């Protein structure tokens, strides 16, 4: 099976359409995007479409649209972008507990019909207490995953049975639930479900209800056992990471180090106080910035674990990706700075090397 590559949809205002944006400016924008004065909370169709077209040209399969109080609703964004694109798929992030499962399925099914089935789900339990409380969700970490299990069980009943759904659980109760709007996608009766997290609860949820476990990248040696455990049960593993590809490793290292902030107070990682992923990321970064020759965690203390960075020349990055494939990883969700330049470089310089190696194998 060939590897599948997705990309993080840039924040609103992050793609500079009229002028090139330096990596440093883009990285700093990520920090500033949590400010009330940032354009990130506003939809940015011009920038998003510019990025989406370059991603399609580069061979990227999907764009992950994140969910938080700092940005527009991912359902509406994916619908708008799906109307204006032809190939790019959309992985819509959402948090169970903010909507009843019947309503959620109705929205996803409607979205699938509007954009030709080009939709998958990323279920996130939540990472910050303050943000969850603002949405009216006061459950603790473990309970949120238990509730997500019930939430997805109800959703899967609608997608699987096609008839009436009855469910009586701790968090949800449905009686004679029936929806007449089906999920529409070629060859699929239900969307793929990416479950995010590093905790035992996240792994159990992925095994019980998910198609794929989504986690931050680490070295192949540290991931081997958990990846094997997922694959033994038919669940794929997708790694979230950044990519900095330059002509030489030295150039890539300089580009990565240029993204370091000047002011330690700019860190936003302390906001994510209820996430095993963020706790692990902070611990890893404290122990060592270089996890391997190609994997760098130097940006993690400042911007968070999703900034774990794969860097090097095209050959080095392709080889590192293939090493992940050898242990069973099958998908990647990437980001890079500047976004458009990096996705184009990946499609032009790295992806052909990966595909050629897959053909030889």
DAWOFEN-V983096 format. One record per helix or strand. SS is the DSSP state (H for helix, E for strand). FROM is the first residue (numbers start at 1). TO is the last residue. If there is no record, write none. Layout:
ss=(SS:SS)
from=(FROM:FROM)
to=(TO:TO)
//
This chain:
ss=(E:H:H:H:E:H:E:H:E:H:H:E:E:E:H:E:H:E:H:H:H:H:E:E:H:H:E:H:E:H)
from=(4:23:39:45:62:74:89:101:119:129:141:165:173:193:200:212:220:236:249:264:269:276:290:295:300:305:309:314:331:339)
to=(8:32:41:58:65:84:94:114:123:134:161:168:177:196:209:216:232:245:257:266:271:287:290:296:303:307:312:326:335:360)
//
